[in-house]
Amino acid sequence: MDRHYSPLSRTMHWLGAMAVIVMLTLGFMMFFADSREVKHFSEATHIGVGFFAFLLIGWRSVLRLYQGFPEPAHTLTEKVARYLHYALLLTMLVLIVTGPLYLFTENESLSVFGWFAVSFDLRVIEWIHEPVEEVHKVLGAYILPLLLILHIGGGVRNFYKQRA
């Protein structure tokens, strides 16, 4: 079996990584904003970028889960890396679903930079709004950054291991 990811997979990985870093930065900007203007700007930008992140990360995650990984995991380290990868993909999938749900359960539109808006009136399941909001915030503020640090650490480890 091929040991490497395809050029498309590598491109999607780095585009997804950029989207995740932008989304995290905007999310933390919202949380730590000193003024309403900064909070509203970062929230609107987070939502706009989130629309495209939804498409990109959704496609990439589903494709990776469908295609699997280039080679099976044999060692304990490879198995831990594999489960970490699955946890990262699952976390991103939950985030791209809970973000829009957070808005739609209060019948708010997902405005994409004022270019267009996406709306679904999901007030019928409004009772999930608070749990969805909490899941989104906990995953985005704590779990995703931790998984990213571990993922980056594993990538750096692999880089130096292959050089040796």
C-alpha positions as a LaTeX table, in Angstrom:
\begin{tabular}{lrrr}
\hline
Residue & $x$ (\AA) & $y$ (\AA) & $z$ (\AA) \\
\hline
Met1 & 0.00 & 0.00 & 0.00 \\
Asp2 & 1.20 & 3.55 & $-0.74$ \\
Arg3 & 2.95 & 5.16 & 2.24 \\
His4 & 2.20 & 8.74 & 1.22 \\
Tyr5 & $-0.83$ & 10.95 & 0.91 \\
Ser6 & $-1.84$ & 12.11 & $-2.56$ \\
Pro7 & $-1.13$ & 15.69 & $-3.68$ \\
Leu8 & $-4.87$ & 16.41 & $-3.33$ \\
Ser9 & $-4.87$ & 15.09 & 0.25 \\
Arg10 & $-1.82$ & 17.18 & 1.14 \\
Thr11 & $-3.34$ & 20.29 & $-0.42$ \\
Met12 & $-6.64$ & 19.73 & 1.40 \\
His13 & $-4.72$ & 19.15 & 4.64 \\
Trp14 & $-2.93$ & 22.50 & 4.46 \\
Leu15 & $-6.00$ & 24.42 & 3.30 \\
Gly16 & $-7.92$ & 22.87 & 6.17 \\
Ala17 & $-5.10$ & 23.69 & 8.59 \\
Met18 & $-5.17$ & 27.33 & 7.51 \\
Ala19 & $-8.96$ & 27.45 & 7.89 \\
Val20 & $-8.79$ & 25.90 & 11.36 \\
Ile21 & $-6.09$ & 28.33 & 12.52 \\
Val22 & $-8.08$ & 31.31 & 11.22 \\
Met23 & $-11.25$ & 30.00 & 12.87 \\
Leu24 & $-9.46$ & 29.41 & 16.19 \\
Thr25 & $-7.88$ & 32.85 & 16.09 \\
Leu26 & $-11.24$ & 34.51 & 15.42 \\
Gly27 & $-12.90$ & 32.41 & 18.12 \\
Phe28 & $-10.32$ & 33.46 & 20.69 \\
Met29 & $-10.61$ & 37.08 & 19.49 \\
Met30 & $-14.36$ & 36.90 & 20.25 \\
Phe31 & $-13.69$ & 35.47 & 23.68 \\
Phe32 & $-10.99$ & 37.96 & 24.67 \\
Ala33 & $-12.36$ & 41.04 & 22.87 \\
Asp34 & $-12.11$ & 44.26 & 24.87 \\
Ser35 & $-14.74$ & 46.08 & 22.85 \\
Arg36 & $-18.08$ & 45.26 & 21.29 \\
Glu37 & $-16.76$ & 46.30 & 17.88 \\
Val38 & $-13.91$ & 43.78 & 17.98 \\
Lys39 & $-16.25$ & 41.07 & 19.30 \\
His40 & $-18.84$ & 41.72 & 16.56 \\
Phe41 & $-16.21$ & 41.95 & 13.82 \\
Ser42 & $-14.47$ & 38.73 & 14.88 \\
Glu43 & $-17.84$ & 36.95 & 15.28 \\
Ala44 & $-19.04$ & 38.02 & 11.81 \\
Thr45 & $-15.71$ & 37.02 & 10.27 \\
His46 & $-15.70$ & 33.71 & 12.19 \\
Ile47 & $-19.16$ & 32.94 & 10.79 \\
Gly48 & $-18.21$ & 33.97 & 7.22 \\
Val49 & $-14.99$ & 31.98 & 7.21 \\
Gly50 & $-16.89$ & 29.17 & 8.94 \\
Phe51 & $-19.13$ & 28.74 & 5.90 \\
Phe52 & $-16.13$ & 27.99 & 3.70 \\
Ala53 & $-14.47$ & 25.95 & 6.46 \\
Phe54 & $-17.67$ & 23.89 & 6.63 \\
Leu55 & $-17.33$ & 23.02 & 2.95 \\
Leu56 & $-13.58$ & 22.43 & 3.01 \\
Ile57 & $-13.27$ & 20.58 & 6.31 \\
Gly58 & $-16.47$ & 18.65 & 5.76 \\
Trp59 & $-15.32$ & 17.42 & 2.37 \\
Arg60 & $-11.80$ & 16.63 & 3.55 \\
Ser61 & $-12.90$ & 14.82 & 6.71 \\
Val62 & $-15.55$ & 12.72 & 5.00 \\
Leu63 & $-13.12$ & 11.90 & 2.18 \\
Arg64 & $-10.39$ & 10.85 & 4.64 \\
Leu65 & $-12.79$ & 8.73 & 6.69 \\
Tyr66 & $-14.12$ & 7.15 & 3.48 \\
Gln67 & $-10.72$ & 6.54 & 1.84 \\
Gly68 & $-8.94$ & 5.59 & 5.03 \\
Phe69 & $-5.26$ & 6.15 & 5.59 \\
Pro70 & $-2.35$ & 5.26 & 3.29 \\
Glu71 & $-1.07$ & 2.42 & 5.44 \\
Pro72 & $-2.28$ & 0.39 & 8.40 \\
Ala73 & $-1.06$ & 1.24 & 11.89 \\
His74 & 1.13 & $-1.48$ & 13.42 \\
Thr75 & 3.14 & $-0.03$ & 16.31 \\
Leu76 & 1.67 & 1.53 & 19.43 \\
Thr77 & 2.90 & 4.95 & 18.28 \\
Glu78 & 1.22 & 4.52 & 14.89 \\
Lys79 & $-2.02$ & 3.40 & 16.55 \\
Val80 & $-2.01$ & 6.39 & 18.92 \\
Ala81 & $-1.35$ & 8.69 & 15.95 \\
Arg82 & $-4.21$ & 7.09 & 14.04 \\
Tyr83 & $-6.67$ & 7.50 & 16.93 \\
Leu84 & $-5.47$ & 11.08 & 17.41 \\
His85 & $-6.14$ & 11.68 & 13.71 \\
Tyr86 & $-9.65$ & 10.23 & 14.03 \\
Ala87 & $-10.28$ & 12.37 & 17.13 \\
Leu88 & $-9.14$ & 15.47 & 15.24 \\
Leu89 & $-11.38$ & 14.70 & 12.25 \\
Leu90 & $-14.36$ & 13.94 & 14.47 \\
Thr91 & $-13.81$ & 17.11 & 16.52 \\
Met92 & $-13.68$ & 19.23 & 13.37 \\
Leu93 & $-16.83$ & 17.56 & 12.01 \\
Val94 & $-18.69$ & 18.23 & 15.26 \\
Leu95 & $-17.49$ & 21.86 & 15.24 \\
Ile96 & $-18.66$ & 22.50 & 11.67 \\
Val97 & $-22.08$ & 21.08 & 12.55 \\
Thr98 & $-22.52$ & 22.74 & 15.96 \\
Gly99 & $-21.49$ & 26.17 & 14.63 \\
Pro100 & $-24.43$ & 26.52 & 12.23 \\
Leu101 & $-26.78$ & 24.70 & 14.64 \\
Tyr102 & $-25.89$ & 27.29 & 17.25 \\
Leu103 & $-27.37$ & 29.94 & 14.90 \\
Phe104 & $-30.19$ & 27.99 & 13.24 \\
Thr105 & $-31.78$ & 26.84 & 16.51 \\
Glu106 & $-32.50$ & 30.51 & 17.23 \\
Asn107 & $-33.56$ & 31.17 & 13.63 \\
Glu108 & $-30.48$ & 33.31 & 13.00 \\
Ser109 & $-28.96$ & 33.43 & 9.54 \\
Leu110 & $-25.42$ & 32.42 & 8.74 \\
Ser111 & $-24.23$ & 35.57 & 6.96 \\
Val112 & $-21.23$ & 35.09 & 4.69 \\
Phe113 & $-19.49$ & 38.49 & 4.69 \\
Gly114 & $-22.76$ & 40.15 & 3.65 \\
Trp115 & $-22.53$ & 38.44 & 0.25 \\
Phe116 & $-25.34$ & 35.99 & 1.01 \\
Ala117 & $-26.94$ & 34.29 & 3.99 \\
Val118 & $-27.91$ & 30.73 & 4.75 \\
Ser119 & $-30.95$ & 30.14 & 6.94 \\
Phe120 & $-32.75$ & 27.17 & 8.37 \\
Asp121 & $-35.50$ & 27.69 & 10.91 \\
Leu122 & $-34.69$ & 25.02 & 13.46 \\
Arg123 & $-36.57$ & 26.58 & 16.37 \\
Val124 & $-38.49$ & 23.31 & 16.58 \\
Ile125 & $-35.33$ & 21.88 & 18.20 \\
Glu126 & $-34.50$ & 25.08 & 20.09 \\
Trp127 & $-34.00$ & 22.98 & 23.24 \\
Ile128 & $-30.62$ & 21.84 & 21.86 \\
His129 & $-29.33$ & 25.41 & 21.46 \\
Glu130 & $-27.61$ & 25.65 & 24.86 \\
Pro131 & $-26.00$ & 22.17 & 24.75 \\
Val132 & $-24.85$ & 22.79 & 21.15 \\
Glu133 & $-23.36$ & 26.14 & 22.17 \\
Glu134 & $-21.48$ & 24.54 & 25.07 \\
Val135 & $-20.19$ & 21.66 & 22.94 \\
His136 & $-18.99$ & 24.13 & 20.29 \\
Lys137 & $-17.22$ & 26.33 & 22.84 \\
Val138 & $-15.58$ & 23.47 & 24.78 \\
Leu139 & $-14.41$ & 21.67 & 21.64 \\
Gly140 & $-13.17$ & 24.90 & 20.04 \\
Ala141 & $-11.50$ & 26.41 & 23.10 \\
Tyr142 & $-10.00$ & 23.32 & 24.74 \\
Ile143 & $-10.18$ & 20.05 & 22.83 \\
Leu144 & $-9.26$ & 21.23 & 19.32 \\
Pro145 & $-6.20$ & 23.24 & 20.44 \\
Leu146 & $-4.97$ & 20.25 & 22.47 \\
Leu147 & $-5.47$ & 17.86 & 19.55 \\
Leu148 & $-3.72$ & 20.31 & 17.20 \\
Ile149 & $-0.72$ & 20.59 & 19.53 \\
Leu150 & $-0.47$ & 16.80 & 19.68 \\
His151 & $-0.92$ & 16.53 & 15.89 \\
Ile152 & 1.78 & 19.14 & 15.21 \\
Gly153 & 4.07 & 17.46 & 17.75 \\
Gly154 & 3.56 & 14.14 & 15.97 \\
Gly155 & 4.31 & 15.77 & 12.62 \\
Val156 & 7.53 & 17.29 & 13.94 \\
Arg157 & 8.50 & 13.95 & 15.48 \\
Asn158 & 7.85 & 12.16 & 12.17 \\
Phe159 & 9.81 & 14.79 & 10.25 \\
Tyr160 & 12.92 & 14.30 & 12.41 \\
Lys161 & 12.46 & 10.53 & 12.59 \\
Gln162 & 12.48 & 10.31 & 8.76 \\
Arg163 & 15.61 & 12.51 & 8.61 \\
Ala164 & 17.54 & 10.22 & 10.96 \\
\hline
\end{tabular}
